[in-house]
Amino acid sequence: MDYQPITHEAGDFQRPVSAAEIQAVSRAAFGADVEVLSAIELGGGYYNTTFRVDLGQGKPVILRIAPEPGRQSHADPELMRNEYISVPYLAPVANLLPRNLAADFTHQVIGRDYLFQTMLDGVPAASALNSYPQPERASFFRDLGGIAHAIHEVRGPGFGRVAGPTHERWSDALFTWFDRAAADLTDNGHEAGDLAKLVGVADRNRALLDEVVEPRLLNGDLWVGNVMLAQGAAQPTITGVFDCDRTWWGDPQADWPIYLAQRKPGSERDAFWESYGQVGQSEHARWRALVYEAKHAVGLLLEYHRFGWAKEIAETYGEIRELIARLAD
């Protein structure tokens, strides 16, 4: 086997996978006679350990291996299982998604969840988009807005993670997530007092959150880093979307692509709204947007702590405190 792992330091969140383990999961998924010709670890992700695996049967496949159970978070546990259960709800964009080939959540082979998927065509937008002149990137964001809109049209049974548990009220789903995020921080010896203040301030206007009564499907992580582009196209053309593991039922305005599109007004990102449409501009909608902004900030804070990025940690605590003050006004 041509085995090409990425070197992981002892303190890295992502843990290595051996050549023998890759051979074992490949045979469990595709048959005892399968021989892995190559396994090349792919960078760019921060959670799962991902390999491009050549089984000598045509196009290589993608192998994603989740962290061990003890390394899963309280706020967003078992992301791979959440994605797996979300696939039927992502039917409006099924033509852009990788197909699941085999999954094993039993931990009988390597003690971790793992999933084999087809490899998407194209090149990662994270590296290819900037090769286009800035004005031409508007077509990318226009397409992205259309994809987000199609996902948000899907209705759900309750509020919260697609894999559950779900809640009848939107506020309950949000506050449960904040409570679990606080547990992630305190369990790892980090400061969580600001999260308690945030929930306390937001709770005073809980009724504004619960004006959202129809759960819609949120991708949770749709942006440049999880999109493939057609190679060599005259304009950046989206050919694939991957890593749909943070799906939720909730208010579309709370979704990650909405948050990011709003952060750079007056740029090529404005094209996003041409195909998506406009989000609510009422006073209540603007207040809810602050809560959603705080949720995204806390989510980033958890990741920054996981990787020990001190500068980003300090900046994000400052952003959360500023949002608490604005919510309290």
MOQUIRA-V184144 format. One record per residue. N is the residue number from 1. SS is DSSP state (H for helix, E for strand, - for the rest). PSI is psi in radians with two decimals (NA if undefined). BURIAL is + if it has 24 or more other C-alpha atoms within 12 Angstrom, else -. Layout:
N|SS|PSI|BURIAL + N|SS|PSI|BURIAL
//
This chain:
1|-|2.35|- + 2|E|1.72|- + 3|E|2.05|- + 4|E|1.45|- + 5|-|2.86|+ + 6|-|2.41|- + 7|-|2.16|- + 8|-|2.29|- + 9|-|2.83|- + 10|-|-0.59|- + 11|-|0.01|- + 12|-|2.54|- + 13|-|-0.80|+ + 14|-|2.29|+ + 15|-|2.57|+ + 16|-|2.78|+ + 17|-|2.31|+ + 18|-|2.85|+ + 19|H|-0.67|+ + 20|H|-0.66|- + 21|H|-0.66|+ + 22|H|-0.72|+ + 23|H|-0.72|+ + 24|H|-0.81|+ + 25|H|-0.55|+ + 26|H|-0.72|+ + 27|H|-0.63|- + 28|H|-0.59|+ + 29|H|-0.66|+ + 30|H|-0.01|- + 31|-|2.60|- + 32|-|-0.32|- + 33|-|-0.05|- + 34|-|2.37|- + 35|-|2.18|+ + 36|-|2.11|+ + 37|-|-0.68|+ + 38|E|2.66|+ + 39|E|1.92|+ + 40|E|2.07|+ + 41|E|2.41|+ + 42|E|2.34|+ + 43|-|-3.07|- + 44|-|-0.45|- + 45|-|2.88|- + 46|-|-0.01|+ + 47|-|-1.26|+ + 48|-|2.76|+ + 49|E|2.16|+ + 50|E|2.35|+ + 51|E|2.55|+ + 52|E|2.09|+ + 53|E|2.20|+ + 54|E|2.01|+ + 55|-|0.13|+ + 56|-|0.41|- + 57|-|0.75|- + 58|-|-2.38|- + 59|-|2.40|- + 60|-|2.84|+ + 61|E|2.89|+ + 62|E|2.27|+ + 63|E|2.11|+ + 64|E|2.28|+ + 65|E|2.14|+ + 66|-|2.83|+ + 67|-|2.77|+ + 68|-|2.72|+ + 69|H|-0.67|- + 70|H|-0.23|- + 71|H|0.04|- + 72|-|2.63|+ + 73|-|2.83|+ + 74|-|-0.73|+ + 75|-|-0.74|+ + 76|-|1.23|+ + 77|-|2.71|+ + 78|-|0.96|+ + 79|H|-0.63|+ + 80|H|-0.69|+ + 81|H|-0.62|+ + 82|H|-0.73|+ + 83|H|-0.76|+ + 84|H|-0.71|+ + 85|H|-0.35|- + 86|H|-0.31|+ + 87|H|-0.81|+ + 88|H|-0.48|- + 89|H|-0.29|+ + 90|H|0.31|+ + 91|H|-0.62|- + 92|H|-0.35|- + 93|H|0.42|+ + 94|H|-0.55|- + 95|H|-0.27|- + 96|H|-0.19|+ + 97|E|2.66|+ + 98|-|2.66|+ + 99|-|2.41|+ + 100|E|2.21|+ + 101|E|-0.66|- + 102|E|2.51|+ + 103|E|2.59|+ + 104|E|1.97|+ + 105|-|0.27|+ + 106|-|-0.39|- + 107|-|0.33|- + 108|-|-0.34|- + 109|-|-0.90|- + 110|-|0.10|+ + 111|-|0.28|- + 112|-|2.62|+ + 113|-|2.50|+ + 114|E|2.75|+ + 115|E|2.27|+ + 116|E|2.35|+ + 117|E|2.78|+ + 118|E|2.67|+ + 119|-|2.21|+ + 120|-|2.58|+ + 121|-|2.80|+ + 122|-|-2.91|+ + 123|E|2.61|+ + 124|E|2.29|+ + 125|H|-0.50|+ + 126|H|-0.56|- + 127|H|-0.43|- + 128|H|-0.48|+ + 129|H|-0.69|+ + 130|H|-0.13|- + 131|H|-0.23|- + 132|-|2.53|+ + 133|-|2.57|- + 134|H|-0.76|- + 135|H|-0.55|- + 136|H|-0.29|- + 137|H|-0.25|+ + 138|H|-0.61|+ + 139|H|-0.57|+ + 140|H|-0.86|+ + 141|H|-0.52|+ + 142|H|-0.78|+ + 143|H|-0.67|+ + 144|H|-0.68|+ + 145|H|-0.67|+ + 146|H|-0.68|+ + 147|H|-0.79|+ + 148|H|-0.74|+ + 149|H|-0.76|+ + 150|H|-0.70|+ + 151|H|-0.74|+ + 152|H|-0.25|+ + 153|-|-0.21|+ + 154|-|2.22|+ + 155|E|2.62|+ + 156|-|3.09|+ + 157|-|-0.23|+ + 158|-|-3.14|+ + 159|E|2.40|+ + 160|E|-2.94|+ + 161|E|2.53|+ + 162|-|-0.65|+ + 163|-|-0.09|+ + 164|-|2.96|+ + 165|-|2.73|- + 166|E|2.82|+ + 167|E|2.68|+ + 168|-|-0.55|- + 169|-|2.45|+ + 170|H|-0.69|+ + 171|H|-0.66|+ + 172|H|-0.70|+ + 173|H|-0.78|+ + 174|H|-0.83|+ + 175|H|-0.57|+ + 176|H|-0.72|+ + 177|H|-0.77|+ + 178|H|-0.71|+ + 179|H|-0.72|+ + 180|H|-0.59|+ + 181|H|-0.70|+ + 182|H|-0.68|+ + 183|H|-0.66|+ + 184|H|-0.73|+ + 185|H|-0.88|+ + 186|H|-0.64|- + 187|H|-0.47|- + 188|-|0.27|- + 189|-|0.41|- + 190|-|2.86|- + 191|-|2.22|- + 192|-|0.11|+ + 193|H|-0.60|- + 194|H|-0.53|+ + 195|H|-0.65|+ + 196|H|-0.70|+ + 197|H|-0.72|+ + 198|H|-0.85|+ + 199|H|-0.69|+ + 200|H|-0.75|- + 201|H|-0.78|+ + 202|H|-0.57|+ + 203|H|-0.45|+ + 204|-|-0.45|- + 205|-|0.64|- + 206|H|-0.61|+ + 207|H|-0.50|- + 208|H|-0.62|+ + 209|H|-0.67|+ + 210|-|0.11|+ + 211|-|-0.36|- + 212|-|1.95|+ + 213|-|-0.16|- + 214|-|1.92|+ + 215|-|2.21|+ + 216|E|2.72|+ + 217|E|2.22|+ + 218|E|2.35|+ + 219|-|-0.72|+ + 220|-|-0.37|+ + 221|-|0.55|+ + 222|-|1.91|+ + 223|-|-2.96|+ + 224|H|-0.68|+ + 225|H|-0.28|+ + 226|H|0.61|+ + 227|E|2.52|+ + 228|E|2.57|+ + 229|E|2.65|+ + 230|-|2.29|+ + 231|-|2.22|- + 232|-|0.20|- + 233|-|2.64|- + 234|-|-0.60|- + 235|-|2.66|+ + 236|-|1.99|+ + 237|-|2.14|+ + 238|E|2.20|+ + 239|E|-0.22|+ + 240|E|2.69|+ + 241|E|2.33|+ + 242|-|3.07|+ + 243|-|0.99|+ + 244|-|0.94|+ + 245|-|-0.01|+ + 246|-|0.54|+ + 247|-|2.52|+ + 248|E|2.82|+ + 249|E|2.16|+ + 250|E|-2.71|+ + 251|-|2.13|+ + 252|H|-0.55|+ + 253|H|-0.32|+ + 254|H|-0.07|+ + 255|-|2.66|+ + 256|H|-0.82|+ + 257|H|-0.55|+ + 258|H|-0.81|+ + 259|H|-0.82|+ + 260|H|-0.65|+ + 261|H|-0.54|+ + 262|H|-0.25|+ + 263|H|-0.32|- + 264|-|1.13|- + 265|-|2.60|- + 266|-|0.14|- + 267|-|-3.04|- + 268|H|-0.31|+ + 269|H|-0.32|+ + 270|H|-0.42|+ + 271|H|-0.37|+ + 272|H|-0.74|+ + 273|H|-0.33|+ + 274|H|-0.64|- + 275|H|-0.42|- + 276|H|-0.69|+ + 277|-|3.13|- + 278|-|2.54|- + 279|-|2.95|+ + 280|-|2.44|- + 281|-|0.19|- + 282|-|2.89|- + 283|H|-0.70|- + 284|H|-0.71|- + 285|H|-0.66|- + 286|H|-0.64|- + 287|H|-0.76|+ + 288|H|-0.65|+ + 289|H|-0.58|+ + 290|H|-0.69|+ + 291|H|-0.74|+ + 292|H|-0.67|+ + 293|H|-0.68|+ + 294|H|-0.70|+ + 295|H|-0.76|+ + 296|H|-0.67|+ + 297|H|-0.73|+ + 298|H|-0.71|+ + 299|H|-0.74|+ + 300|H|-0.67|+ + 301|H|-0.75|+ + 302|H|-0.73|+ + 303|H|-0.72|+ + 304|H|-0.68|+ + 305|H|-0.67|+ + 306|H|-0.58|+ + 307|H|-0.01|- + 308|-|0.62|- + 309|-|1.57|- + 310|H|-0.78|- + 311|H|-0.81|- + 312|H|-0.61|- + 313|H|-0.86|+ + 314|H|-0.76|- + 315|H|-0.66|- + 316|H|-0.64|+ + 317|H|-0.71|+ + 318|H|-0.71|- + 319|H|-0.71|+ + 320|H|-0.74|+ + 321|H|-0.65|+ + 322|H|-0.69|- + 323|H|-0.63|+ + 324|H|-0.78|+ + 325|H|-0.71|- + 326|H|-0.65|- + 327|H|-0.54|+ + 328|H|-0.30|- + 329|-|NA|-
//
